Amino acid sequence: MIERKYLPRCHWNKQHGKHIRAKRIFETEQEAIDYMKYRNLEVKYNAYQCPICGKWHIGHNYLLNHE
């Protein structure tokens, strides 16, 4: 298995610059969209399918355009 520090940002979150954890996983795009609506995240975030695990995650719009 690849070490976490070498995995792309699309799959991991940094917390306060210290810890790395896997992003929240959604089975479908609709689940991710519903979660964004519930948390009012639709303006700054977007749902995308992760190339690492094949599940759906939520990420900043600016990160998704530059990876």
C-alpha positions as a printed NumPy array, in Angstrom:
array([[  0.   ,   0.   ,   0.   ],
       [  1.136,   3.544,  -0.766],
       [  1.951,   5.703,   2.247],
       [ -0.618,   8.39 ,   2.974],
       [  1.785,  11.292,   2.456],
       [  2.228,  10.237,  -1.182],
       [ -1.468,  10.041,  -2.036],
       [ -3.008,  12.949,  -3.949],
       [ -4.871,  15.711,  -2.14 ],
       [ -8.15 ,  14.561,  -3.725],
       [ -8.383,  11.717,  -1.177],
       [ -6.958,  13.21 ,   2.037],
       [ -7.604,  16.215,   4.294],
       [ -5.035,  18.011,   6.38 ],
       [ -6.254,  19.115,   9.795],
       [ -4.451,  22.128,  11.228],
       [ -1.391,  21.15 ,   9.183],
       [ -0.628,  18.24 ,  11.508],
       [ -2.885,  15.278,  10.829],
       [ -3.879,  13.613,   7.591],
       [ -7.166,  11.744,   7.343],
       [ -9.259,  10.274,   4.557],
       [-12.024,  12.507,   3.239],
       [-15.65 ,  11.654,   3.967],
       [-16.886,   8.946,   1.591],
       [-20.194,   8.975,  -0.265],
       [-21.419,   6.012,  -2.294],
       [-23.142,   8.193,  -4.918],
       [-22.847,  11.691,  -6.29 ],
       [-26.387,  12.427,  -5.074],
       [-25.437,  11.536,  -1.475],
       [-22.54 ,  14.01 ,  -1.671],
       [-24.787,  16.723,  -3.135],
       [-27.443,  16.144,  -0.459],
       [-24.77 ,  16.441,   2.246],
       [-23.504,  19.712,   0.724],
       [-27.052,  21.091,   0.679],
       [-27.61 ,  20.031,   4.298],
       [-24.349,  21.72 ,   5.395],
       [-24.741,  24.755,   3.04 ],
       [-21.479,  23.967,   1.264],
       [-22.647,  24.347,  -2.333],
       [-20.923,  27.672,  -3.012],
       [-17.309,  26.773,  -2.182],
       [-17.358,  23.003,  -2.639],
       [-18.051,  20.44 ,  -5.323],
       [-18.667,  16.677,  -5.418],
       [-16.187,  14.581,  -7.394],
       [-15.37 ,  10.924,  -7.908],
       [-12.027,  10.011,  -6.365],
       [ -9.473,   8.387,  -8.674],
       [ -7.961,   6.537,  -5.674],
       [-10.978,   4.799,  -4.114],
       [-13.691,   5.331,  -6.758],
       [-16.098,   6.792,  -4.179],
       [-17.436,  10.345,  -4.056],
       [-15.84 ,  13.123,  -1.984],
       [-16.407,  16.835,  -1.483],
       [-13.625,  19.299,  -2.227],
       [-12.947,  22.997,  -2.71 ],
       [-13.727,  24.238,  -6.191],
       [-10.25 ,  25.773,  -6.572],
       [ -8.498,  22.478,  -5.692],
       [-10.547,  20.51 ,  -8.188],
       [ -9.608,  22.836, -11.033],
       [ -5.846,  22.645, -10.356],
       [ -5.155,  18.938,  -9.643]])
